[in-house]
Amino acid sequence: MSAALDLPFLQRALAAGILVGLATSFLGVFVVIRRSAFFGDAVAHASLAGVALGVVTGLPPLPVAAGVGVGIGLALNRFERRSRLPIDTILGFVLPFFMGAGILILSLAPGYQPELLSYLFGSILAVGPESLAAIAAIVLVAAPLLLRYRGALVFATFDPDGARVSGIRVDRLLVLYQVLLAAVVVASIKVVGIVLVNALLVIPAATAKMVARSVRQMFLLAPILGVGCVLAGLAASYGLDLPSGPSIAVTAGLLFLAVWAYVSGRRASALKGART
């Protein structure tokens, strides 16, 4: 594996994986505590329309998808406030409509099936210089904003009324959160794919939640787990000639199950000891 690290395509894959693993897992803490995993999933599926526009027009797909994803995130926030429909109903419309539109647009491009599979299930080993630059740009913008407003977002999540009284503009903060979530989701598409994007967005943070004693510990532990899952999944993908996106998703899932079994076992032992 060490000799393989001299290969440019693997270097790009590692860089993209580490960037995405850090950003998605850190943002995933907010997703878990705000219970907004479905939002990220819907934006990921809807961004296929942006990918399709990029492929058909010859433009770089990720920047186009980022624009579409952010636009959808902003539109969802406004539509939720102005309509009488619950957010899960709105997202239930967005997910199939935009994904269907993306597939229809891609069907107009010759040889669209390999391109479609790449974006649906991820192809981290095929990350090119342009895609890496787009991923880096998104992460380098999103990360400082998340760090700066982390405390306010947590406050607004657990006590929105108290946050408003304290002078925090909760509505604007939630718009920023949804925009960053949309952008980071799009950045993850090349790594794990549209179908599996929630693997990095939710599973590391959910795993961290089972063992962390505070939200602060979740923020520290989740990125470590996310990057670890990416690196282990990438190593399995390269060494065993497996698809990269599913390898990363399964690695994250296996880690979650192992931690869950460990925590459940400790709790069962503690209860048994208390009874005796």
VOBA-1610 file (N, C-alpha, C; in pm, whole numbers, padded with zeros to 5 digits, always signed):
BEGIN
Met+00083-00122+00000Met+00000+00000+00000Met+00086+00126+00000Ser+00205+00120+00067Ser+00291+00238+00075Ser+00340+00280-00063Ala+00374+00182-00146Ala+00419+00214-00282Ala+00306+00274-00363Ala+00183+00231-00335Ala+00068+00282-00410Ala+00042+00430-00380Leu+00090+00477-00263Leu+00067+00616-00226Leu+00141+00713-00316Asp+00234+00664-00396Asp+00303+00749-00492Asp+00218+00777-00615Leu+00109+00704-00630Leu+00022+00723-00746Leu-00063+00848-00728Pro-00065+00937-00828Pro-00141+01062-00814Pro-00290+01041-00788Phe-00351+00942-00853Phe-00495+00923-00835Phe-00527+00881-00692Leu-00436+00804-00629Leu-00460+00762-00491Leu-00433+00876-00394Gln-00339+00961-00426Gln-00315+01079-00344Gln-00438+01170-00344Arg-00497+01189-00463Arg-00618+01271-00471Arg-00733+01205-00394Ala-00742+01072-00403Ala-00848+01002-00332Ala-00833+01020-00181Leu-00710+01009-00131Leu-00686+01028+00012Leu-00720+01169+00057Ala-00676+01267-00021Ala-00704+01407+00013Ala-00854+01433+00015Ala-00924+01386-00089Ala-01068+01407-00095Ala-01138+01334+00020Gly-01094+01212+00049Gly-01157+01135+00155Gly-01139+01199+00292Ile-01019+01248+00320Ile-00993+01312+00449Ile-01075+01440+00463Leu-01077+01522+00359Leu-01154+01647+00363Leu-01302+01619+00386Val-01356+01528+00308Val-01499+01497+00318Val-01530+01428+00451Gly-01442+01336+00493Gly-01464+01268+00621Gly-01469+01365+00738Leu-01380+01463+00739Leu-01380+01563+00845Leu-01506+01649+00842Ala-01538+01702+00724Ala-01650+01796+00713Ala-01784+01729+00740Thr-01807+01613+00679Thr-01937+01547+00697Thr-01957+01501+00840Ser-01852+01447+00902Ser-01866+01395+01038Ser-01887+01508+01139Phe-01816+01619+01120Phe-01835+01733+01209Phe-01976+01790+01193Leu-02018+01810+01068Leu-02153+01859+01043Leu-02257+01756+01086Gly-02218+01629+01079Gly-02310+01522+01118Gly-02354+01531+01263Val-02273+01590+01349Val-02314+01608+01489Val-02440+01695+01494Phe-02442+01803+01416Phe-02562+01887+01409Phe-02679+01809+01351Val-02650+01729+01247Val-02756+01651+01182Val-02820+01555+01282Val-02738+01490+01363Val-02789+01393+01460Val-02869+01462+01570Ile-02814+01570+01628Ile-02884+01633+01740Ile-03007+01711+01692Arg-03006+01754+01564Arg-03123+01824+01509Arg-03220+01729+01439Arg-03181+01602+01427Arg-03264+01501+01362Arg-03304+01542+01220Ser-03204+01586+01144Ser-03230+01635+01008Ser-03160+01550+00902Ala-03145+01420+00930Ala-03078+01332+00833Ala-03153+01325+00701Phe-03285+01330+00706Phe-03365+01321+00584Phe-03340+01441+00494Phe-03312+01558+00555Phe-03282+01677+00476Phe-03157+01656+00393Gly-03051+01606+00456Gly-02927+01580+00383Gly-02946+01477+00274Asp-03023+01375+00302Asp-03048+01270+00203Asp-03124+01326+00083Ala-03224+01409+00110Ala-03303+01467+00002Ala-03220+01560-00085Val-03136+01642-00022Val-03050+01733-00098Val-02951+01653-00184Ala-02897+01544-00128Ala-02804+01461-00203Ala-02871+01405-00329His-02991+01351-00313His-03060+01295-00428His-03100+01404-00528Ala-03143+01519-00474Ala-03184+01627-00563Ala-03067+01685-00641Ser-02947+01681-00583Ser-02830+01737-00651Ser-02792+01660-00777Leu-02851+01541-00794Leu-02826+01467-00918Leu-02868+01548-01039Ala-02969+01633-01022Ala-03010+01720-01132Ala-02898+01817-01169Gly-02825+01868-01070Gly-02711+01955-01097Gly-02598+01881-01163Val-02571+01758-01116Val-02469+01674-01180Val-02504+01651-01326Ala-02631+01621-01352Ala-02676+01595-01489Ala-02657+01717-01577Leu-02690+01835-01525Leu-02672+01958-01604Leu-02525+01979-01637Gly-02438+01951-01542Gly-02295+01965-01567Gly-02246+01869-01673Val-02292+01742-01666Val-02248+01641-01763Val-02296+01677-01903Val-02421+01716-01915Val-02480+01744-02046Val-02421+01869-02108Thr-02394+01972-02026Thr-02343+02098-02078Thr-02192+02102-02090Gly-02124+02000-02034Gly-01978+01997-02040Gly-01911+02076-01931Leu-01988+02124-01834Leu-01931+02198-01721Leu-01890+02101-01610Pro-01799+02141-01521Pro-01763+02054-01409Pro-01886+02020-01325Pro-01921+01893-01308Pro-02047+01856-01243Pro-02059+01900-01097Leu-01950+01889-01019Leu-01962+01920-00876Leu-01996+02066-00847Pro-01930+02164-00910Pro-01970+02303-00885Pro-02115+02330-00925Val-02158+02272-01037Val-02298+02291-01078Val-02391+02227-00976Ala-02357+02105-00931Ala-02438+02037-00831Ala-02441+02115-00700Ala-02328+02177-00663Ala-02323+02257-00541Ala-02420+02375-00551Gly-02421+02440-00666Gly-02515+02552-00685Gly-02659+02507-00674Val-02691+02394-00736Val-02827+02342-00730Val-02861+02300-00587Gly-02768+02232-00519Gly-02793+02187-00383Gly-02816+02302-00286Val-02733+02405-00295Val-02751+02522-00209Val-02882+02592-00240Gly-02915+02603-00369Gly-03042+02664-00409Gly-03160+02588-00353Ile-03153+02456-00358Ile-03261+02374-00303Ile-03270+02392-00152Gly-03153+02398-00085Gly-03154+02420+00059Gly-03222+02551+00098Leu-03192+02658+00027Leu-03255+02787+00054Leu-03404+02784+00023Ala-03439+02720-00087Ala-03580+02712-00126Ala-03661+02630-00025Leu-03601+02523+00025Leu-03671+02441+00123Leu-03701+02520+00250Asn-03605+02599+00294Asn-03625+02679+00415Asn-03742+02776+00397Arg-03745+02843+00282Arg-03853+02940+00257Arg-03987+02870+00239Phe-03985+02759+00165Phe-04109+02687+00138Phe-04169+02631+00265Glu-04082+02584+00356Glu-04131+02529+00482Glu-04200+02637+00564Arg-04144+02758+00562Arg-04203+02866+00641Arg-04334+02916+00583Arg-04347+02912+00450Arg-04464+02972+00385Arg-04576+02873+00353Ser-04547+02745+00354Ser-04649+02645+00326Ser-04698+02583+00455Arg-04807+02512+00446Arg-04863+02445+00563Arg-04822+02297+00568Leu-04732+02258+00481Leu-04690+02118+00474Leu-04575+02093+00570Pro-04572+01978+00636Pro-04457+01943+00721Pro-04333+01918+00635Ile-04216+01933+00696Ile-04091+01926+00619Ile-04070+01788+00558Asp-04115+01681+00627Asp-04094+01549+00569Asp-04175+01529+00442Thr-04292+01592+00435Thr-04373+01585+00313Thr-04305+01661+00199Ile-04251+01778+00230Ile-04182+01858+00128Ile-04060+01782+00075Leu-03983+01724+00166Leu-03864+01648+00124Leu-03903+01522+00046Gly-04018+01466+00079Gly-04067+01351+00004Gly-04099+01385-00139Phe-04129+01511-00166Phe-04148+01557-00305Phe-04014+01585-00371Val-03926+01652-00299Val-03798+01694-00357Val-03714+01576-00402Leu-03704+01474-00317Leu-03614+01362-00343Leu-03646+01292-00475Pro-03768+01240-00496Pro-03794+01168-00622Pro-03802+01260-00744Phe-03853+01382-00726Phe-03871+01470-00842Phe-03737+01509-00903Phe-03646+01560-00821Phe-03519+01607-00874Phe-03427+01492-00915Met-03435+01380-00843Met-03354+01266-00883Met-03403+01211-01016Gly-03535+01204-01033Gly-03591+01161-01160Gly-03553+01255-01273Ala-03557+01386-01244Ala-03518+01484-01345Ala-03371+01467-01383Gly-03287+01441-01283Gly-03145+01421-01311Gly-03120+01300-01399Ile-03189+01191-01372Ile-03172+01070-01454Ile-03220+01093-01596Leu-03331+01166-01610Leu-03381+01196-01744Leu-03282+01282-01822Ile-03224+01381-01755Ile-03126+01468-01823Ile-03002+01387-01861Leu-02955+01301-01768Leu-02837+01219-01798Leu-02863+01122-01913Ser-02987+01080-01930Ser-03018+00987-02038Ser-02998+01049-02175Leu-02993+01183-02178Leu-02970+01253-02305Leu-02824+01252-02346Ala-02735+01225-02249Ala-02592+01225-02278Ala-02547+01084-02318Pro-02466+01070-02422Pro-02418+00938-02461Pro-02328+00879-02354Gly-02348+00749-02329Gly-02266+00680-02230Gly-02293+00726-02089Tyr-02418+00760-02058Tyr-02449+00818-01928Tyr-02449+00716-01815Gln-02464+00587-01845Gln-02477+00488-01738Gln-02354+00479-01648Pro-02231+00471-01701Pro-02115+00472-01611Pro-02106+00599-01529Glu-02138+00712-01590Glu-02136+00840-01519Glu-02239+00840-01407Leu-02356+00784-01438Leu-02463+00777-01339Leu-02422+00692-01219Leu-02364+00574-01245Leu-02322+00485-01137Leu-02214+00550-01051Ser-02125+00626-01115Ser-02018+00694-01042Ser-02075+00792-00940Tyr-02176+00868-00979Tyr-02233+00967-00888Tyr-02333+00906-00790Leu-02397+00796-00826Leu-02491+00733-00736Leu-02421+00661-00621Phe-02310+00592-00651Phe-02247+00508-00551Phe-02104+00551-00516Gly-02056+00659-00575Gly-01925+00712-00542Gly-01813+00645-00619Ser-01708+00721-00643Ser-01590+00669-00711Ser-01470+00752-00667Ile-01428+00733-00542Ile-01324+00817-00486Ile-01191+00801-00558Leu-01166+00682-00613Leu-01041+00659-00685Leu-01038+00731-00819Ala-01154+00779-00863Ala-01162+00851-00990Ala-01171+01002-00971Val-01146+01049-00848Val-01149+01194-00824Val-01035+01261-00900Gly-01072+01355-00988Gly-00973+01427-01067Gly-00933+01558-01003Pro-00837+01629-01061Pro-00793+01757-01003Pro-00907+01858-00988Glu-00996+01865-01088Glu-01106+01962-01079Glu-01202+01926-00966Ser-01235+01797-00954Ser-01325+01755-00847Ser-01262+01778-00710Leu-01133+01749-00697Leu-01064+01771-00570Leu-01063+01919-00534Ala-01041+02004-00634Ala-01042+02148-00609Ala-01180+02195-00562Ala-01286+02141-00623Ala-01422+02178-00582Ala-01450+02130-00440Ile-01410+02007-00409Ile-01430+01954-00274Ile-01355+02038-00172Ala-01229+02071-00201Ala-01148+02151-00110Ala-01209+02289-00088Ala-01257+02351-00195Ala-01317+02484-00183Ala-01439+02482-00093Ile-01525+02381-00111Ile-01646+02371-00030Ile-01611+02349+00117Val-01519+02257+00143Val-01482+02225+00281Val-01412+02343+00349Leu-01324+02411+00276Leu-01250+02523+00335Leu-01338+02644+00363Val-01451+02652+00295Val-01548+02758+00327Val-01639+02714+00442Ala-01684+02589+00436Ala-01780+02540+00535Ala-01718+02523+00674Ala-01595+02471+00681Ala-01535+02438+00810Ala-01520+02559+00903Pro-01464+02672+00857Pro-01451+02787+00948Pro-01587+02840+00996Leu-01687+02837+00907Leu-01820+02884+00946Leu-01882+02793+01051Leu-01865+02662+01034Leu-01918+02567+01132Leu-01850+02586+01268Leu-01718+02606+01266Leu-01646+02627+01390Leu-01688+02757+01459Arg-01707+02860+01379Arg-01742+02991+01435Arg-01881+02990+01500Tyr-01976+02926+01434Tyr-02114+02931+01482Tyr-02158+02802+01551Arg-02062+02718+01588Arg-02095+02589+01649Arg-02177+02608+01777Gly-02129+02692+01866Gly-02198+02712+01992Gly-02338+02767+01974Ala-02353+02863+01884Ala-02484+02923+01860Ala-02581+02822+01800Leu-02531+02737+01711Leu-02616+02635+01650Leu-02662+02533+01754Val-02574+02493+01841Val-02612+02398+01946Val-02715+02463+02039Phe-02691+02588+02076Phe-02785+02662+02163Phe-02922+02670+02095Ala-02924+02708+01966Ala-03049+02722+01893Ala-03120+02588+01875Thr-03044+02480+01873Thr-03103+02347+01857Thr-03178+02305+01983Phe-03117+02323+02099Phe-03176+02276+02224Phe-03272+02377+02287Asp-03251+02505+02259Asp-03338+02607+02321Asp-03353+02726+02225Pro-03434+02711+02119Pro-03447+02819+02020Pro-03502+02948+02080Asp-03597+02936+02172Asp-03652+03058+02234Asp-03548+03129+02318Gly-03472+03052+02395Gly-03366+03113+02473Gly-03259+03176+02386Ala-03231+03113+02271Ala-03133+03169+02179Ala-03180+03303+02123Arg-03309+03311+02092Arg-03364+03439+02041Arg-03355+03547+02147Val-03388+03512+02270Val-03381+03610+02380Val-03237+03658+02399Ser-03142+03569+02373Ser-03001+03604+02390Ser-02947+03687+02274Gly-03030+03713+02174Gly-02988+03796+02062Gly-02941+03719+01941Ile-02951+03587+01944Ile-02910+03506+01829Ile-03021+03508+01725Arg-02984+03537+01601Arg-03082+03536+01492Arg-03100+03392+01444Val-03191+03323+01507Val-03207+03180+01488Val-03243+03145+01344Asp-03335+03222+01284Asp-03378+03191+01148Asp-03262+03201+01049Arg-03183+03307+01062Arg-03068+03323+00973Arg-02964+03214+00999Leu-02950+03176+01123Leu-02854+03072+01158Leu-02895+02938+01097Leu-03024+02910+01098Leu-03072+02784+01039Leu-03057+02784+00888Val-03074+02901+00827Val-03050+02911+00682Val-02904+02879+00651Leu-02813+02936+00731Leu-02670+02909+00713Leu-02642+02760+00730Tyr-02701+02700+00831Tyr-02682+02556+00856Tyr-02728+02473+00736Gln-02845+02505+00681Gln-02897+02428+00569Gln-02814+02448+00443Val-02763+02569+00423Val-02676+02593+00307Val-02546+02514+00320Leu-02485+02518+00438Leu-02361+02443+00460Leu-02385+02293+00447Leu-02498+02247+00499Leu-02531+02105+00488Leu-02543+02064+00342Ala-02613+02146+00263Ala-02628+02116+00121Ala-02493+02113+00050Ala-02408+02211+00080Ala-02278+02219+00013Ala-02189+02100+00050Val-02186+02064+00178Val-02101+01952+00221Val-02154+01819+00167Val-02284+01805+00159Val-02344+01684+00100Val-02300+01669-00045Val-02303+01778-00120Val-02261+01773-00261Val-02113+01738-00270Ala-02032+01793-00179Ala-01889+01762-00181Ala-01863+01614-00156Ser-01956+01546-00088Ser-01937+01405-00054Ser-01974+01310-00167Ile-02039+01362-00270Ile-02095+01274-00373Ile-01988+01191-00442Lys-01876+01252-00475Lys-01770+01179-00545Lys-01706+01072-00456Val-01716+01089-00325Val-01651+00995-00234Val-01739+00874-00206Val-01863+00897-00163Val-01951+00785-00129Val-02074+00775-00217Gly-02101+00877-00297Gly-02215+00870-00387Gly-02343+00924-00326Ile-02438+00956-00412Ile-02565+01013-00370Ile-02644+00918-00281Val-02645+00790-00318Val-02725+00693-00245Val-02670+00670-00104Leu-02538+00679-00087Leu-02474+00641+00038Leu-02423+00760+00119Val-02459+00882+00080Val-02400+01000+00143Val-02431+01006+00293Asn-02546+00954+00334Asn-02580+00959+00477Asn-02490+00869+00561Ala-02417+00778+00495Ala-02323+00694+00570Ala-02220+00778+00642Leu-02165+00879+00574Leu-02065+00966+00636Leu-02131+01080+00715Leu-02249+01119+00673Leu-02315+01233+00738Leu-02375+01195+00873Val-02420+01071+00887Val-02493+01031+01007Val-02419+00927+01093Ile-02363+00823+01030Ile-02313+00709+01107Ile-02198+00745+01201Pro-02093+00818+01157Pro-01987+00852+01253Pro-02037+00934+01372Ala-02126+01031+01344Ala-02180+01113+01453Ala-02268+01030+01545Ala-02348+00940+01489Ala-02433+00854+01571Ala-02348+00759+01655Thr-02238+00710+01597Thr-02147+00624+01672Thr-02083+00701+01787Ala-02041+00823+01757Ala-01981+00907+01862Ala-02080+00936+01973Lys-02206+00954+01939Lys-02307+00986+02039Lys-02322+00875+02142Met-02302+00750+02099Met-02320+00637+02191Met-02214+00633+02301Val-02096+00691+02275Val-01987+00682+02373Val-01948+00818+02431Ala-01988+00926+02366Ala-01951+01059+02414Ala-02035+01096+02536Arg-01974+01170+02627Arg-02044+01215+02746Arg-02099+01356+02733Ser-02068+01421+02623Ser-02116+01557+02601Ser-02115+01586+02451Val-02180+01694+02414Val-02179+01736+02274Val-02037+01774+02232Arg-01963+01833+02324Arg-01824+01870+02294Arg-01743+01746+02256Gln-01760+01637+02329Gln-01689+01514+02296Gln-01736+01458+02162Met-01863+01476+02130Met-01912+01432+01999Met-01840+01504+01887Phe-01820+01633+01904Phe-01751+01712+01801Phe-01605+01668+01784Leu-01544+01620+01890Leu-01406+01574+01882Leu-01397+01433+01823Leu-01489+01347+01864Leu-01481+01206+01827Leu-01535+01178+01687Ala-01643+01243+01647Ala-01707+01213+01519Ala-01612+01231+01399Pro-01536+01342+01389Pro-01443+01354+01275Pro-01334+01246+01274Ile-01289+01205+01391Ile-01188+01099+01396Ile-01246+00969+01340Leu-01368+00938+01381Leu-01434+00817+01331Leu-01462+00828+01182Gly-01505+00946+01137Gly-01536+00964+00996Gly-01415+00945+00907Val-01304+01008+00943Val-01181+00993+00864Val-01131+00850+00871Gly-01141+00788+00989Gly-01098+00649+01002Gly-01178+00556+00913Cys-01308+00577+00904Cys-01393+00495+00816Cys-01356+00514+00670Val-01328+00639+00632Val-01289+00666+00493Val-01158+00596+00459Leu-01059+00608+00546Leu-00929+00547+00519Leu-00937+00394+00518Ala-01010+00337+00613Ala-01024+00191+00616Ala-01103+00141+00495Gly-01209+00213+00460Gly-01287+00174+00343Gly-01209+00187+00214Leu-01128+00293+00206Leu-01046+00313+00087Leu-00940+00204+00075Ala-00880+00166+00187Ala-00781+00059+00185Ala-00844-00073+00142Ala-00964-00101+00192Ala-01034-00224+00152Ala-01071-00220+00005Ser-01112-00103-00041Ser-01149-00088-00181Ser-01031-00112-00273Tyr-00917-00054-00238Tyr-00797-00067-00321Tyr-00739-00208-00312Gly-00731-00262-00190Gly-00667-00392-00172Gly-00749-00510-00222Leu-00882-00501-00210Leu-00969-00612-00247Leu-01043-00588-00378Asp-01014-00476-00444Asp-01079-00441-00571Asp-01230-00436-00554Leu-01274-00357-00454Leu-01416-00339-00425Leu-01458-00196-00458Pro-01587-00172-00481Pro-01634-00035-00504Pro-01604+00052-00381Ser-01555+00172-00404Ser-01509+00255-00293Ser-01622+00306-00204Gly-01728+00360-00264Gly-01838+00416-00185Gly-01902+00313-00093Pro-01945+00198-00146Pro-02002+00096-00059Pro-01903+00045+00046Ser-01774+00038+00013Ser-01674-00007+00110Ser-01668+00088+00229Ile-01670+00217+00202Ile-01668+00317+00310Ile-01796+00309+00393Ala-01910+00297+00325Ala-02039+00291+00396Ala-02047+00167+00485Val-02004+00052+00434Val-02009-00072+00512Val-01912-00065+00630Thr-01794-00006+00608Thr-01698+00010+00718Thr-01759+00093+00830Ala-01824+00203+00794Ala-01889+00288+00894Ala-02000+00212+00965Gly-02077+00134+00890Gly-02184+00056+00951Gly-02134-00050+01046Leu-02026-00118+01007Leu-01969-00221+01094Leu-01914-00161+01224Leu-01853-00043+01212Leu-01803+00025+01332Leu-01919+00061+01424Phe-02027+00111+01366Phe-02146+00147+01445Phe-02199+00024+01520Leu-02210-00088+01449Leu-02262-00210+01511Leu-02169-00260+01622Ala-02037-00251+01600Ala-01941-00295+01701Ala-01953-00210+01827Val-01962-00077+01809Val-01973+00013+01925Val-02107-00010+01996Trp-02212-00028+01918Trp-02344-00053+01977Trp-02343-00182+02061Ala-02282-00288+02007Ala-02273-00414+02080Ala-02193-00398+02210Tyr-02084-00322+02201Tyr-02000-00298+02319Tyr-02076-00220+02426Val-02141-00112+02384Val-02215-00028+02479Val-02332-00105+02538Ser-02403-00180+02455Ser-02517-00259+02505Ser-02470-00365+02604Gly-02355-00428+02573Gly-02301-00529+02664Gly-02264-00470+02799Arg-02203-00353+02797Arg-02164-00288+02924Arg-02287-00250+03005Arg-02391-00202+02937Arg-02512-00165+03009Arg-02580-00289+03070Ala-02582-00397+02992Ala-02643-00520+03042Ala-02566-00572+03163Ser-02433-00564+03158Ser-02351-00610+03271Ser-02372-00522+03393Ala-02384-00391+03369Ala-02407-00300+03481Ala-02543-00325+03547Leu-02647-00349+03466Leu-02779-00379+03522Leu-02779-00511+03599Lys-02708-00608+03543Lys-02700-00739+03610Lys-02629-00726+03744Gly-02520-00646+03744Gly-02447-00626+03868Gly-02529-00551+03971Ala-02611-00453+03923Ala-02694-00376+04017Ala-02801-00463+04081Arg-02854-00560+04007Arg-02958-00647+04060Arg-02906-00744+04162Thr-02779-00782+04142Thr-02720-00878+04236Thr-02658-00806+04355
//
